[in-house]
Amino acid sequence: MELAINPKVSPDGATPREQLKGLSQKFESLLLSQVFSSMRDTVPEGEGVVDTGFAGDMYQ
């Protein structure tokens, strides 16, 4: 994933502000994914917040 913004070159015609917004959303998604993954690793097996089964599978 490229994080550089070049206002002169835009393959989709987006403005620099739109490019920054898109990159910010991608970063936020990656950050939250890592946070949730780390949080799940700290909960012992069988003592989770969400029961196992369909609901637990959908959450994870």
N, C-alpha and C positions, 0 to 999 in steps of 0.2 A: 504494500500500500504506500503510495507516494503522498507525503504530507506537505510538499512544497506548493505554494500558490504563485502562479505566474499570471498577472492580470492581462498580459498581452496575448497569451495562448490559452484558449479555452475550447476543448473539443466539442462541448455541447452548447456553447454560446452562453454559458452562465456568467454572471457578473462576479467580480471578486468576493463580494459579500455573500452571494449564493454558494460559491465554492467553499468559503470559510464555514458557512453553516453546515454544509454537507460533511465536511471533514470533521467538524466538531461533533456532529451526531455519530459518525463512525467511531471517533475516539471514545465518546461517552458509552456507546454500546460495548466496545472492547473492555473498557474499564469496569463497567458493571458486571460483565460476564466473569472477569477475573475475581472481582469482589465476592460474587455469589459462589463461585467455585471454591474459593478459600474458606468461605463461611461454612459450606457443606462439609468440607474436610475436617472441621473442628467438632462436628456433632458425632458422637459415637453411634455405631450401627444399631438400629433398633430403638433409638431414643430421639428420633427426628421430630420436627414440628408437624410435618405432614405424614399421615399414615401411609404405609406402603399400599400398593394396589394401583388402581387406575389413576386416582388423584395424585398419588406420589409420583407415578411415572410421568404424568402430564406436567407436574411442576418441574421435575428434573429434566 
